[in-house]
Amino acid sequence: MTRKLESIASNATVHEAIEKIVDKRIRSLLVRASHPSETDGVVTARDVVFKVLAKGLHPLKVRVGDIACRPLRCVSQDETVEKVAALMEQANVARVFVCDHGKIVGVVALMDIMQATLIDRARNAHV
């Protein structure tokens, strides 16, 4: 799980999201709801490319909230890697957020699942 989450307001422009994604060298941003009627979401580099750039839309004219994926898929901190991977497969998502008492405390991405598998195999190789 990655605990350091980068976020952006849903009313920010896609251009601002691109700057943050490129500057931080990350693949996604947590999209924080700007209005009570909204829910939090996630925007990925894939969303930016496929939903904005490939369609010829101007990143300064599109709001992050308009392309964010919602709802977030959340799991508890004590969920097993296998169950998280199964949820990712079932929901066809590349990341699942980790919540504690309704608060997002981290994110598990596909790379985290692969890393956990390698670490587990290395630990059990000596048993």
N, C-alpha and C positions, 0 to 999 in steps of 0.2 A: 504494500500500500504506500502511496505517496501522500504525505501529510501536508506538504506545502502546495496549496492550491492557488492558482492564479485565477482571478475573476474579473469580470467586466459587467457594467450595467447594461440591461437590455436595451436602453435607449441610446447607447453608444453606437457609433458608425462601424460598419464592417472594416473601414480603413483603420480605425483605432484598434480593432481586434487583430488585423494583419500585423500592424506595428508591434503589438504585444507578443503575438505568437512568434514572429521572426526574432525580435529582440531577446526574448527569453528562451528561444530554441525549444519550444514546446509544441505539442500537437493539439491541445484543446484548452478552452477556457470555460470556467463555470460562469454561467450567465445569471446574474442576480436580478430578480424581478424588480421592475421600477414602479409597478402599480400593484395595489392589493388584489386586483383581479387576475394577475399573472402568477405563474409558478416559476421557480428556478428552472434553468435548462442548461444545456451544454452546446457549445459551438466548436467545431473541429476544423482543422485545416481542410479536410475533405469537404465540409459544408461550404466553406468560403470558395473553394475552387469550383465545385459543381453547381452550387446554387447562385453564385454571383459572377465570378470571373468567366466561367465557360458560357454563361448566358449573355455576356457583354454588358452586365449591369455595372454601374459606377459605385465603387465601394464607399464613396462619401455620401451617397444618396440612399443607401440601404442600412437599416438598423439591425443590430445584432439580434435583437428579439424576434425579428421577422424571419430569420433563418435558423434560430436555435432549435434543437431537438428537445422535446418535452413529451412526457414527464421524465424526470431522472429515474433511473433504476437504482434503488438503494438497498444495502444490506447492513446487518449489524457487524460490529467489530469482531465478534467471535465466529462469524461464518467461515466454513471451511473453503479452501481453495477450490475443491472439486465442485461445491455448490455454486460458488461464484462463477466458475467457468461454465457450468450448466446454464445458469441464468443468462450469461452473455450469449451463449449459443441460441437459447430459446428466444431471446429478445433481439437477436442479431445486432448486438452492440459491442463496441470495442472497449468500453469502460463502464464500470459500475461504481457508484459513489458509496462511501461508508458513512453511516449515520450513527450518532449516539444521542439518544433522547431528542430526536427531531432535528439535530444540528449536524451539518455535513462536516466531517472531520478528516476525510481523505478520499482518495480515489484509487481504484484498482484497474489497471489497464492490461491489455493482452500481454505486453512485455513483462509486467509484474508476475503474471501467471507463469510464464516461461521461466523467469528467474527463480521463482519459488520452487518450481519443479527441479531445476538444476541444483539448487541448494539442498533440497531434500534428498536427492540422489547422492550427492557428495557426502552428506552426513551419514546416510545409511550404507555407504560403500565400505565403511570401516567396521560395521557391526557383524 
